[in-house]
Amino acid sequence: MPLNPDAVGSAGDLRTTHWTSKDALLYAVGIGAGQNDLAFCTENSIGIPQQVYPTFAVVAGVDNMSGGSRGMEKIGAFNPAMLVHGSQAITLHRPIPVAAEVTTQDKVVAMYDKGKAAVVVFENEVKTLAGEPLWSTRTAVFIRGEGGWGGDRGPSGAQNEPPAGTAPDHETTYPTSVDQAFVYRLSGDRNPLHTDPQFAAMGGFDRPILHGLCTYGFTGRALLGQLCDDDASRFHHIEGRFSSPVMPGESLTIRSWVTAPGEAVFTTSVGDRVVIDQGLVRFS
């Protein structure tokens, strides 16, 4: 069965999940944090309360979900080796707690026909058990080989572009380890595309690629330092499009341009190759 465009508007079940301090610490290590990031990597450093990276929102509680359906289950059948992350946005209503039990519910909000591929967009709302909003996410996935039903191609064109001819206000370069995916996957994304050479070959890659959301986490970590002095309470929104895969062991350069009070655009690159574009971050 191919993808089902009628799934747009379908919601997954309201589910509960939880995470602990250890989950947040493991995520921090998975996106390259360490000795210079004690507030995010330790819970017992003297005089340094633990904080949580804002991009933890994309994996928080994923291994502890209660039973119930997800929006992804409603879109039809496809080859998972053909799926890659297209874009990701997070809007935070408050800093992510070090540990919490929450409710989560996602829905299918769009499905676009790109001809030789499809883009499916999901939104997810996470709240405390008392119903207070914590954050929302918007995720687009790109599925090769699943277009061609004659549907809407969806929005296109440039957005959140850096000012032409202007040097970035901030620039940070982080190396990734050749084994980075093996640490990051322990936060919940066990897709073998990132660790199994045979599965990666089925997707058309010479070797396993780094999780897009791992690159996204490195990016958010850099932006938090550049724009918020590593204070997670000042970080409110991040969005970006995955434009090229990253191989474990490559170095990531994150550049940001402040375009208005509390707003900046950004890119993430490997050398001259942009791997995240259309980046926007809001902060205070």
Secondary structure, 3 states (H helix, E strand, C coil): CCECHHHCCCECCCEEEEECHHHHHHHHHHCCCCHHHHHHHCCCCCCCCCCCCHHHHHCCCHHHCCCCCCHHHHCECCCHHHEEEEEEEEEECCCCCCCEEEEEEEEEEEEEECCCEEEEEEEEEEEECCCCEEEEEEEEEEEECCCCCCCCCCCCCCCCCCCCCCCCCEEEEEECCCCHHHHHHHHCCCCHHHCCHHHHHHCCCCCCCCCHHHHHHHHHHHHHHHHHCCCHHHEEEEEEEECCCCCCCCEEEEEEEEEECCEEEEEEEECCEEEEEEEEEEEC
